[in-house]
Amino acid sequence: MLFSLLFWIIDIRKKIKWGNFLKPAGANSLTVYLVPDMFYYIIWQFSLPLLFYKNSGAPLVVIAGSVIWALVMGAALPVLLERLHFRLRL
């Protein structure tokens, strides 16, 4: 259903500007793919309580935390790394 909704919005209605915040993630897909794993390793290595939402018993807290993590890793982090001229290339 989500795919159908996005298809209708993007391909039929031609509304594409709302997705501009994801362009840096598309341009640096290798970086976006690898950097969260490095963050996970650092968080676990130093026992930082940043991923507390994963142990919550409340489903809405888990979902909200996961959505926030995905937005930070998929939208905010690529913009920051692009401003720092950090890019992984093959």
N, CA, C and O atoms as a Tinker XYZ file with bonds, in Angstrom:
   360  protein
     1  N      0.820000   -1.184000    0.000000    73     2
     2  CA     0.000000    0.000000    0.000000    64     1     3
     3  C      0.875000    1.263000    0.000000    63     2     4     5
     4  O      0.558000    2.249000   -0.665000    81     3
     5  N      1.972000    1.215000    0.751000    73     3     6
     6  CA     2.873000    2.363000    0.786000    64     5     7
     7  C      3.499000    2.588000   -0.586000    63     6     8     9
     8  O      3.605000    3.725000   -1.046000    81     7
     9  N      3.911000    1.508000   -1.237000    73     7    10
    10  CA     4.473000    1.638000   -2.584000    64     9    11
    11  C      3.454000    2.245000   -3.540000    63    10    12    13
    12  O      3.796000    3.116000   -4.339000    81    11
    13  N      2.219000    1.798000   -3.464000    73    11    14
    14  CA     1.174000    2.336000   -4.332000    64    13    15
    15  C      0.950000    3.819000   -4.074000    63    14    16    17
    16  O      0.772000    4.597000   -5.011000    81    15
    17  N      0.959000    4.210000   -2.806000    73    15    18
    18  CA     0.793000    5.615000   -2.461000    64    17    19
    19  C      1.949000    6.455000   -3.007000    63    18    20    21
    20  O      1.730000    7.510000   -3.600000    81    19
    21  N      3.172000    5.984000   -2.804000    73    19    22
    22  CA     4.334000    6.707000   -3.313000    64    21    23
    23  C      4.340000    6.753000   -4.837000    63    22    24    25
    24  O      4.696000    7.778000   -5.419000    81    23
    25  N      3.956000    5.667000   -5.489000    73    23    26
    26  CA     3.856000    5.648000   -6.947000    64    25    27
    27  C      2.873000    6.695000   -7.435000    63    26    28    29
    28  O      3.145000    7.421000   -8.391000    81    27
    29  N      1.729000    6.768000   -6.770000    73    27    30
    30  CA     0.710000    7.732000   -7.156000    64    29    31
    31  C      1.215000    9.164000   -6.968000    63    30    32    33
    32  O      1.009000   10.014000   -7.834000    81    31
    33  N      1.877000    9.430000   -5.837000    73    31    34
    34  CA     2.367000   10.780000   -5.560000    64    33    35
    35  C      3.491000   11.175000   -6.516000    63    34    36    37
    36  O      3.484000   12.277000   -7.063000    81    35
    37  N      4.457000   10.277000   -6.716000    73    35    38
    38  CA     5.664000   10.620000   -7.464000    64    37    39
    39  C      5.457000   10.509000   -8.971000    63    38    40    41
    40  O      5.776000   11.443000   -9.708000    81    39
    41  N      4.934000    9.395000   -9.431000    73    39    42
    42  CA     4.860000    9.151000  -10.869000    64    41    43
    43  C      3.598000    9.705000  -11.528000    63    42    44    45
    44  O      3.648000   10.172000  -12.665000    81    43
    45  N      2.506000    9.658000  -10.846000    73    43    46
    46  CA     1.259000   10.120000  -11.457000    64    45    47
    47  C      1.035000   11.603000  -11.199000    63    46    48    49
    48  O      0.752000   12.358000  -12.129000    81    47
    49  N      1.160000   12.027000   -9.946000    73    47    50
    50  CA     0.940000   13.434000   -9.600000    64    49    51
    51  C      2.169000   14.313000   -9.843000    63    50    52    53
    52  O      2.067000   15.540000   -9.826000    81    51
    53  N      3.333000   13.689000  -10.071000    73    51    54
    54  CA     4.597000   14.396000  -10.336000    64    53    55
    55  C      5.015000   15.324000   -9.188000    63    54    56    57
    56  O      5.579000   16.392000   -9.423000    81    55
    57  N      4.735000   14.910000   -7.949000    73    55    58
    58  CA     5.146000   15.673000   -6.769000    64    57    59
    59  C      6.458000   15.077000   -6.268000    63    58    60    61
    60  O      6.459000   14.025000   -5.628000    81    59
    61  N      7.571000   15.744000   -6.556000    73    59    62
    62  CA     8.871000   15.174000   -6.195000    64    61    63
    63  C      9.688000   16.054000   -5.260000    63    62    64    65
    64  O     10.678000   15.591000   -4.693000    81    63
    65  N      9.299000   17.304000   -5.087000    73    63    66
    66  CA    10.102000   18.209000   -4.267000    64    65    67
    67  C     10.125000   17.804000   -2.799000    63    66    68    69
    68  O     11.082000   18.126000   -2.094000    81    67
    69  N      9.106000   17.114000   -2.322000    73    67    70
    70  CA     9.054000   16.723000   -0.913000    64    69    71
    71  C     10.174000   15.735000   -0.580000    63    70    72    73
    72  O     10.527000   15.600000    0.592000    81    71
    73  N     10.730000   15.060000   -1.542000    73    71    74
    74  CA    11.791000   14.086000   -1.304000    64    73    75
    75  C     13.196000   14.628000   -1.460000    63    74    76    77
    76  O     14.159000   13.861000   -1.423000    81    75
    77  N     13.336000   15.936000   -1.633000    73    75    78
    78  CA    14.663000   16.525000   -1.831000    64    77    79
    79  C     15.590000   16.320000   -0.641000    63    78    80    81
    80  O     16.810000   16.305000   -0.805000    81    79
    81  N     15.030000   16.161000    0.552000    73    79    82
    82  CA    15.880000   15.956000    1.722000    64    81    83
    83  C     16.616000   14.616000    1.665000    63    82    84    85
    84  O     17.559000   14.406000    2.427000    81    83
    85  N     16.210000   13.716000    0.788000    73    83    86
    86  CA    16.866000   12.415000    0.658000    64    85    87
    87  C     17.911000   12.370000   -0.462000    63    86    88    89
    88  O     18.569000   11.345000   -0.640000    81    87
    89  N     18.074000   13.446000   -1.209000    73    87    90
    90  CA    19.046000   13.458000   -2.314000    64    89    91
    91  C     20.476000   13.180000   -1.856000    63    90    92    93
    92  O     21.169000   12.405000   -2.514000    81    91
    93  N     20.955000   13.779000   -0.751000    73    91    94
    94  CA    22.321000   13.456000   -0.314000    64    93    95
    95  C     22.510000   11.969000    0.008000    63    94    96    97
    96  O     23.588000   11.418000   -0.212000    81    95
    97  N     21.476000   11.333000    0.522000    73    95    98
    98  CA    21.575000    9.903000    0.806000    64    97    99
    99  C     21.694000    9.101000   -0.480000    63    98   100   101
   100  O     22.422000    8.110000   -0.523000    81    99
   101  N     20.998000    9.510000   -1.517000    73    99   102
   102  CA    21.094000    8.829000   -2.801000    64   101   103
   103  C     22.429000    9.055000   -3.480000    63   102   104   105
   104  O     22.939000    8.175000   -4.174000    81   103
   105  N     22.996000   10.238000   -3.281000    73   103   106
   106  CA    24.287000   10.557000   -3.889000    64   105   107
   107  C     25.446000    9.865000   -3.175000    63   106   108   109
   108  O     26.486000    9.616000   -3.785000    81   107
   109  N     25.280000    9.553000   -1.897000    73   107   110
   110  CA    26.332000    8.911000   -1.098000    64   109   111
   111  C     25.821000    7.601000   -0.502000    63   110   112   113
   112  O     25.922000    7.380000    0.705000    81   111
   113  N     25.285000    6.754000   -1.334000    73   111   114
   114  CA    24.635000    5.544000   -0.824000    64   113   115
   115  C     25.598000    4.594000   -0.112000    63   114   116   117
   116  O     25.207000    3.953000    0.863000    81   115
   117  N     26.827000    4.488000   -0.566000    73   115   118
   118  CA    27.787000    3.616000    0.113000    64   117   119
   119  C     28.081000    4.133000    1.517000    63   118   120   121
   120  O     28.159000    3.351000    2.464000    81   119
   121  N     28.240000    5.418000    1.649000    73   119   122
   122  CA    28.479000    6.023000    2.957000    64   121   123
   123  C     27.293000    5.800000    3.876000    63   122   124   125
   124  O     27.463000    5.409000    5.030000    81   123
   125  N     26.094000    6.045000    3.370000    73   123   126
   126  CA    24.883000    5.868000    4.176000    64   125   127
   127  C     24.714000    4.407000    4.576000    63   126   128   129
   128  O     24.160000    4.120000    5.637000    81   127
   129  N     25.174000    3.498000    3.759000    73   127   130
   130  CA    25.071000    2.071000    4.057000    64   129   131
   131  C     26.062000    1.644000    5.141000    63   130   132   133
   132  O     25.718000    0.825000    5.993000    81   131
   133  N     27.275000    2.177000    5.127000    73   131   134
   134  CA    28.333000    1.712000    6.029000    64   133   135
   135  C     28.440000    2.485000    7.347000    63   134   136   137
   136  O     28.772000    1.894000    8.375000    81   135
   137  N     28.172000    3.765000    7.338000    73   135   138
   138  CA    28.390000    4.590000    8.531000    64   137   139
   139  C     27.525000    4.173000    9.722000    63   138   140   141
   140  O     28.041000    4.172000   10.840000    81   139
   141  N     26.243000    3.819000    9.562000    73   139   142
   142  CA    25.476000    3.386000   10.737000    64   141   143
   143  C     26.098000    2.183000   11.451000    63   142   144   145
   144  O     26.017000    2.090000   12.676000    81   143
   145  N     26.708000    1.275000   10.717000    73   143   146
   146  CA    27.370000    0.141000   11.360000    64   145   147
   147  C     28.534000    0.605000   12.228000    63   146   148   149
   148  O     28.769000    0.055000   13.304000    81   147
   149  N     29.256000    1.608000   11.764000    73   147   150
   150  CA    30.348000    2.145000   12.573000    64   149   151
   151  C     29.796000    2.799000   13.836000    63   150   152   153
   152  O     30.367000    2.653000   14.917000    81   151
   153  N     28.678000    3.523000   13.696000    73   151   154
   154  CA    28.055000    4.114000   14.874000    64   153   155
   155  C     27.585000    3.051000   15.851000    63   154   156   157
   156  O     27.773000    3.199000   17.059000    81   155
   157  N     26.974000    1.975000   15.349000    73   155   158
   158  CA    26.545000    0.882000   16.218000    64   157   159
   159  C     27.732000    0.310000   16.995000    63   158   160   161
   160  O     27.631000    0.070000   18.198000    81   159
   161  N     28.837000    0.097000   16.318000    73   159   162
   162  CA    30.013000   -0.461000   16.972000    64   161   163
   163  C     30.513000    0.481000   18.071000    63   162   164   165
   164  O     30.827000    0.034000   19.174000    81   163
   165  N     30.587000    1.765000   17.779000    73   163   166
   166  CA    31.054000    2.730000   18.780000    64   165   167
   167  C     30.090000    2.783000   19.961000    63   166   168   169
   168  O     30.528000    2.811000   21.111000    81   167
   169  N     28.792000    2.795000   19.696000    73   167   170
   170  CA    27.793000    2.839000   20.764000    64   169   171
   171  C     27.901000    1.610000   21.648000    63   170   172   173
   172  O     27.874000    1.734000   22.873000    81   171
   173  N     28.024000    0.425000   21.057000    73   171   174
   174  CA    28.128000   -0.802000   21.847000    64   173   175
   175  C     29.467000   -0.899000   22.565000    63   174   176   177
   176  O     29.525000   -1.365000   23.703000    81   175
   177  N     30.538000   -0.469000   21.917000    73   175   178
   178  CA    31.870000   -0.564000   22.514000    64   177   179
   179  C     31.976000    0.281000   23.783000    63   178   180   181
   180  O     32.571000   -0.152000   24.769000    81   179
   181  N     31.412000    1.461000   23.760000    73   179   182
   182  CA    31.509000    2.365000   24.905000    64   181   183
   183  C     30.259000    2.354000   25.783000    63   182   184   185
   184  O     30.139000    3.168000   26.699000    81   183
   185  N     29.333000    1.441000   25.512000    73   183   186
   186  CA    28.096000    1.281000   26.294000    64   185   187
   187  C     27.331000    2.596000   26.436000    63   186   188   189
   188  O     26.855000    2.939000   27.518000    81   187
   189  N     27.223000    3.317000   25.334000    73   187   190
   190  CA    26.475000    4.571000   25.338000    64   189   191
   191  C     24.975000    4.264000   25.296000    63   190   192   193
   192  O     24.550000    3.395000   24.534000    81   191
   193  N     24.181000    4.951000   26.086000    73   191   194
   194  CA    22.741000    4.651000   26.144000    64   193   195
   195  C     21.933000    5.357000   25.050000    63   194   196   197
   196  O     20.851000    5.876000   25.328000    81   195
   197  N     22.430000    5.386000   23.832000    73   195   198
   198  CA    21.730000    6.082000   22.755000    64   197   199
   199  C     20.601000    5.255000   22.145000    63   198   200   201
   200  O     19.663000    5.814000   21.577000    81   199
   201  N     20.681000    3.967000   22.253000    73   199   202
   202  CA    19.675000    3.094000   21.638000    64   201   203
   203  C     18.730000    2.511000   22.681000    63   202   204   205
   204  O     18.303000    1.362000   22.571000    81   203
   205  N     18.408000    3.309000   23.689000    73   203   206
   206  CA    17.555000    2.853000   24.789000    64   205   207
   207  C     16.171000    2.447000   24.307000    63   206   208   209
   208  O     15.530000    1.593000   24.921000    81   207
   209  N     15.707000    3.038000   23.230000    73   207   210
   210  CA    14.359000    2.768000   22.738000    64   209   211
   211  C     14.182000    1.318000   22.290000    63   210   212   213
   212  O     13.059000    0.814000   22.261000    81   211
   213  N     15.276000    0.643000   21.942000    73   211   214
   214  CA    15.168000   -0.745000   21.477000    64   213   215
   215  C     14.769000   -1.704000   22.592000    63   214   216   217
   216  O     14.218000   -2.772000   22.327000    81   215
   217  N     15.044000   -1.328000   23.834000    73   215   218
   218  CA    14.713000   -2.184000   24.972000    64   217   219
   219  C     13.410000   -1.783000   25.632000    63   218   220   221
   220  O     13.051000   -2.344000   26.667000    81   219
   221  N     12.705000   -0.844000   25.072000    73   219   222
   222  CA    11.457000   -0.375000   25.661000    64   221   223
   223  C     10.352000   -1.401000   25.433000    63   222   224   225
   224  O     10.323000   -2.102000   24.421000    81   223
   225  N      9.460000   -1.465000   26.390000    73   223   226
   226  CA     8.317000   -2.362000   26.267000    64   225   227
   227  C      7.161000   -1.719000   25.524000    63   226   228   229
   228  O      6.203000   -2.396000   25.150000    81   227
   229  N      7.247000   -0.415000   25.309000    73   227   230
   230  CA     6.171000    0.305000   24.621000    64   229   231
   231  C      6.436000    0.304000   23.110000    63   230   232   233
   232  O      7.446000    0.848000   22.664000    81   231
   233  N      5.555000   -0.290000   22.333000    73   231   234
   234  CA     5.769000   -0.365000   20.884000    64   233   235
   235  C      5.914000    1.007000   20.215000    63   234   236   237
   236  O      6.690000    1.152000   19.270000    81   235
   237  N      5.184000    1.999000   20.688000    73   235   238
   238  CA     5.281000    3.317000   20.066000    64   237   239
   239  C      6.646000    3.953000   20.290000    63   238   240   241
   240  O      7.139000    4.679000   19.427000    81   239
   241  N      7.259000    3.691000   21.435000    73   239   242
   242  CA     8.606000    4.215000   21.706000    64   241   243
   243  C      9.609000    3.548000   20.760000    63   242   244   245
   244  O     10.496000    4.211000   20.223000    81   243
   245  N      9.465000    2.253000   20.564000    73   243   246
   246  CA    10.368000    1.520000   19.668000    64   245   247
   247  C     10.210000    2.026000   18.231000    63   246   248   249
   248  O     11.204000    2.260000   17.543000    81   247
   249  N      8.980000    2.193000   17.785000    73   247   250
   250  CA     8.730000    2.658000   16.424000    64   249   251
   251  C      9.238000    4.088000   16.242000    63   250   252   253
   252  O      9.902000    4.389000   15.250000    81   251
   253  N      8.929000    4.966000   17.191000    73   251   254
   254  CA     9.378000    6.362000   17.093000    64   253   255
   255  C     10.903000    6.446000   17.111000    63   254   256   257
   256  O     11.489000    7.203000   16.337000    81   255
   257  N     11.543000    5.683000   17.978000    73   255   258
   258  CA    13.002000    5.680000   18.030000    64   257   259
   259  C     13.609000    5.177000   16.737000    63   258   260   261
   260  O     14.611000    5.718000   16.270000    81   259
   261  N     13.017000    4.151000   16.157000    73   259   262
   262  CA    13.520000    3.616000   14.893000    64   261   263
   263  C     13.336000    4.604000   13.751000    63   262   264   265
   264  O     14.215000    4.731000   12.898000    81   263
   265  N     12.214000    5.301000   13.721000    73   263   266
   266  CA    11.976000    6.297000   12.674000    64   265   267
   267  C     12.965000    7.450000   12.822000    63   266   268   269
   268  O     13.518000    7.925000   11.830000    81   267
   269  N     13.186000    7.899000   14.046000    73   267   270
   270  CA    14.149000    8.988000   14.276000    64   269   271
   271  C     15.547000    8.555000   13.878000    63   270   272   273
   272  O     16.263000    9.311000   13.221000    81   271
   273  N     15.953000    7.340000   14.267000    73   271   274
   274  CA    17.279000    6.827000   13.898000    64   273   275
   275  C     17.410000    6.760000   12.374000    63   274   276   277
   276  O     18.443000    7.145000   11.827000    81   275
   277  N     16.375000    6.276000   11.689000    73   275   278
   278  CA    16.424000    6.166000   10.226000    64   277   279
   279  C     16.522000    7.540000    9.578000    63   278   280   281
   280  O     17.257000    7.706000    8.605000    81   279
   281  N     15.799000    8.525000   10.094000    73   279   282
   282  CA    15.874000    9.870000    9.534000    64   281   283
   283  C     17.239000   10.502000    9.772000    63   282   284   285
   284  O     17.773000   11.186000    8.898000    81   283
   285  N     17.799000   10.274000   10.948000    73   283   286
   286  CA    19.125000   10.827000   11.231000    64   285   287
   287  C     20.168000   10.164000   10.331000    63   286   288   289
   288  O     21.008000   10.851000    9.749000    81   287
   289  N     20.122000    8.852000   10.214000    73   287   290
   290  CA    21.106000    8.138000    9.407000    64   289   291
   291  C     20.877000    8.324000    7.908000    63   290   292   293
   292  O     21.836000    8.297000    7.136000    81   291
   293  N     19.642000    8.511000    7.486000    73   291   294
   294  CA    19.345000    8.593000    6.062000    64   293   295
   295  C     19.197000    9.994000    5.512000    63   294   296   297
   296  O     19.296000   10.193000    4.301000    81   295
   297  N     18.959000   10.979000    6.381000    73   295   298
   298  CA    18.754000   12.337000    5.881000    64   297   299
   299  C     19.737000   13.341000    6.485000    63   298   300   301
   300  O     20.344000   14.122000    5.752000    81   299
   301  N     19.900000   13.333000    7.789000    73   299   302
   302  CA    20.748000   14.336000    8.443000    64   301   303
   303  C     22.235000   14.013000    8.310000    63   302   304   305
   304  O     23.035000   14.899000    8.012000    81   303
   305  N     22.603000   12.775000    8.525000    73   303   306
   306  CA    24.015000   12.392000    8.470000    64   305   307
   307  C     24.634000   12.601000    7.089000    63   306   308   309
   308  O     25.748000   13.118000    7.015000    81   307
   309  N     23.975000   12.229000    5.995000    73   307   310
   310  CA    24.582000   12.484000    4.681000    64   309   311
   311  C     24.813000   13.971000    4.405000    63   310   312   313
   312  O     25.806000   14.337000    3.775000    81   311
   313  N     23.906000   14.824000    4.872000    73   311   314
   314  CA    24.088000   16.261000    4.678000    64   313   315
   315  C     25.321000   16.727000    5.448000    63   314   316   317
   316  O     26.135000   17.484000    4.920000    81   315
   317  N     25.459000   16.280000    6.690000    73   315   318
   318  CA    26.622000   16.645000    7.499000    64   317   319
   319  C     27.914000   16.144000    6.865000    63   318   320   321
   320  O     28.887000   16.891000    6.766000    81   319
   321  N     27.929000   14.894000    6.438000    73   319   322
   322  CA    29.132000   14.335000    5.827000    64   321   323
   323  C     29.468000   15.024000    4.508000    63   322   324   325
   324  O     30.641000   15.183000    4.168000    81   323
   325  N     28.443000   15.431000    3.769000    73   323   326
   326  CA    28.682000   16.145000    2.517000    64   325   327
   327  C     29.305000   17.514000    2.791000    63   326   328   329
   328  O     30.191000   17.950000    2.055000    81   327
   329  N     28.855000   18.181000    3.827000    73   327   330
   330  CA    29.435000   19.484000    4.186000    64   329   331
   331  C     30.877000   19.347000    4.657000    63   330   332   333
   332  O     31.681000   20.264000    4.491000    81   331
   333  N     31.196000   18.203000    5.243000    73   331   334
   334  CA    32.569000   17.938000    5.681000    64   333   335
   335  C     33.431000   17.361000    4.554000    63   334   336   337
   336  O     34.599000   17.032000    4.765000    81   335
   337  N     32.844000   17.240000    3.352000    73   335   338
   338  CA    33.528000   16.666000    2.177000    64   337   339
   339  C     34.005000   15.240000    2.436000    63   338   340   341
   340  O     35.075000   14.839000    1.978000    81   339
   341  N     33.201000   14.483000    3.172000    73   339   342
   342  CA    33.497000   13.073000    3.461000    64   341   343
   343  C     32.679000   12.236000    2.504000    63   342   344   345
   344  O     31.451000   12.316000    2.488000    81   343
   345  N     33.370000   11.421000    1.695000    73   343   346
   346  CA    32.669000   10.595000    0.717000    64   345   347
   347  C     33.475000    9.323000    0.487000    63   346   348   349
   348  O     34.694000    9.368000    0.322000    81   347
   349  N     32.785000    8.196000    0.480000    73   347   350
   350  CA    33.414000    6.929000    0.168000    64   349   351
   351  C     33.235000    6.652000   -1.312000    63   350   352   353
   352  O     32.147000    6.840000   -1.856000    81   351
   353  N     34.286000    6.212000   -1.958000    73   351   354
   354  CA    34.219000    5.902000   -3.393000    64   353   355
   355  C     34.874000    4.568000   -3.660000    63   354   356   357
   356  O     35.797000    4.161000   -2.955000    81   355
   357  N     34.404000    3.915000   -4.649000    73   355   358
   358  CA    34.983000    2.639000   -5.077000    64   357   359
   359  C     35.997000    2.870000   -6.162000    63   358   360
   360  O     36.598000    1.917000   -6.657000    81   359
